[in-house]
Amino acid sequence: MSLPFQRARYLLSAHTARQLPADEGHEVAFAGRSNAGKSSALNAICQQNALARVSKTPGRTQQLVYFDMPPLADTHLVDLPGYGYAKVPKEMQEHWQAFIASYFETRRALSGLVVVMDIRHPLKEYDLQMLGYAVRRGLPAHALLTKADKLSRGAAMNTLHAVRKELVSAFGDSVSAQVFSGESKQGVDEVRTVLVRWLGLEK
């Protein structure tokens, strides 16, 4: 399964709510700590090497970055700014906290949230905060445990089971989880299936 993701292209970057596209259709947001591999995950899902900017300096994404998937109308993937690691001014952090909170509370097109986290360091405070935004809004959420190629299969599965147990304890059945590797492409089809459902693309 690759289409429509391989057609994804950069649409716009938004620093304020006024810069967001029309609140129509479906969009899925990707969140994660700045060093969790979010850009690499988006690139792997869309079979592109440079759709989302991969930086050696974590925290470079400081806007909501929208990607569309022509010829589909009003269907977007949204790359949220990654913080918790980035060295940004306190005022910027406060701006983003307010902007993201408002985005989750009011954005009608938002259909789901993928929280990207390093499988070796899952469910940090930021991850739980972002999942909480989605759950309070009644949105489905999906934990993408990246960099699974850094662990043995057994260790990765043990971590997945532990994460699922903690997610059920914290959020009930609102959050699903899987292992993923942008390097080996493990789990790419699994997360695409989730996205197709959330974006209303099932035939």
SVG drawing of the C-alpha trace seen along z (x, -y; Angstrom):
<svg xmlns="http://www.w3.org/2000/svg" viewBox="-15 -35 38 47">
<polyline fill="none" stroke="black" stroke-width="0.4" points="0.0,0.0 1.6,-3.3 -0.9,-5.5 -2.0,-8.2 1.0,-8.8 3.6,-8.7 1.9,-11.7 2.3,-13.8 3.8,-17.2 4.6,-20.3 1.6,-22.6 2.2,-25.3 3.7,-26.1 1.6,-27.8 2.9,-29.8 -0.6,-31.1 -4.2,-29.8 -4.9,-32.4 -2.4,-30.7 -4.0,-27.2 -5.8,-26.0 -9.6,-25.8 -11.0,-23.6 -12.5,-21.0 -12.0,-17.4 -9.6,-15.2 -6.1,-15.6 -3.9,-13.5 -1.3,-15.1 2.1,-13.7 3.7,-14.7 6.8,-13.6 9.9,-14.7 12.4,-16.3 14.7,-13.4 12.1,-10.6 12.4,-10.2 9.2,-11.9 10.5,-13.3 12.0,-10.0 8.7,-8.2 6.8,-10.6 9.3,-10.1 9.1,-6.3 5.3,-6.3 5.2,-8.5 8.1,-6.7 10.0,-9.9 13.5,-10.8 13.0,-14.5 9.3,-15.2 9.7,-16.1 13.0,-17.8 15.3,-15.6 17.7,-17.7 20.8,-16.8 19.7,-19.6 16.5,-18.4 13.7,-20.9 14.0,-22.6 10.3,-22.1 8.8,-25.3 5.6,-25.5 2.7,-23.3 3.8,-21.9 1.0,-20.7 1.3,-18.1 -1.4,-17.5 -2.0,-14.4 -3.2,-15.4 -5.5,-14.8 -7.3,-14.2 -9.0,-17.4 -8.8,-18.5 -6.7,-15.5 -3.6,-16.4 -0.8,-15.1 0.4,-17.6 3.8,-17.7 3.6,-19.3 6.6,-21.0 8.7,-18.7 9.7,-20.1 10.9,-18.7 14.4,-18.6 14.8,-21.6 16.5,-24.6 13.9,-27.4 13.1,-30.5 10.5,-30.2 8.2,-32.6 8.3,-30.3 7.4,-27.3 4.5,-29.1 3.3,-30.2 3.4,-26.7 1.7,-25.2 -1.2,-27.6 -1.4,-27.2 -1.3,-23.3 -3.9,-23.3 -6.2,-25.5 -5.6,-23.4 -6.6,-20.2 -9.7,-21.8 -11.1,-23.5 -9.8,-21.9 -12.8,-20.1 -10.8,-18.5 -8.4,-16.8 -9.3,-13.1 -6.5,-11.4 -3.1,-11.8 0.1,-9.7 2.6,-10.2 6.1,-9.2 8.4,-8.0 11.7,-6.2 11.0,-2.6 14.0,-2.8 12.4,-5.8 8.6,-5.5 5.8,-7.4 7.7,-10.4 5.8,-13.3 5.5,-15.0 4.1,-11.9 1.5,-11.5 0.6,-15.2 0.0,-14.9 -2.0,-11.7 -4.1,-13.4 -5.0,-16.2 -6.4,-13.7 -8.2,-11.5 -9.9,-14.5 -11.2,-15.6 -12.4,-12.0 -10.0,-11.5 -8.2,-8.2 -4.5,-8.1 -1.7,-5.8 1.7,-5.4 4.4,-4.8 7.4,-3.2 10.2,-4.1 13.8,-2.9 12.7,0.7 15.8,1.8 17.9,0.7 16.5,3.5 16.2,7.3 12.8,8.5 12.2,10.0 13.1,6.7 11.0,4.7 7.9,7.0 8.4,6.8 8.5,3.0 5.4,3.0 3.5,5.1 4.6,3.0 3.6,-0.2 0.2,1.2 -0.4,2.1 0.4,-1.4 -1.7,-3.0 -4.7,-0.9 -4.2,-1.9 -4.0,-5.6 -6.4,-6.0 -8.5,-2.8 -8.8,-1.6 -8.5,-5.0 -4.8,-4.6 -3.3,-1.9 0.4,-1.1 2.9,0.6 6.6,1.0 8.1,-0.9 11.4,-1.5 12.0,-4.1 15.3,-2.5 14.1,1.1 10.5,0.0 9.1,2.4 5.5,1.4 5.0,-1.0 2.0,0.8 0.5,1.1 0.5,-2.6 -0.7,-3.4 -3.7,-1.2 -4.5,-3.3 -4.0,-6.6 -6.3,-5.4 -9.1,-4.7 -8.7,-8.0 -8.5,-10.0 -11.7,-8.4 -10.0,-6.8 -11.2,-3.2 -13.0,-1.9"/>
</svg>
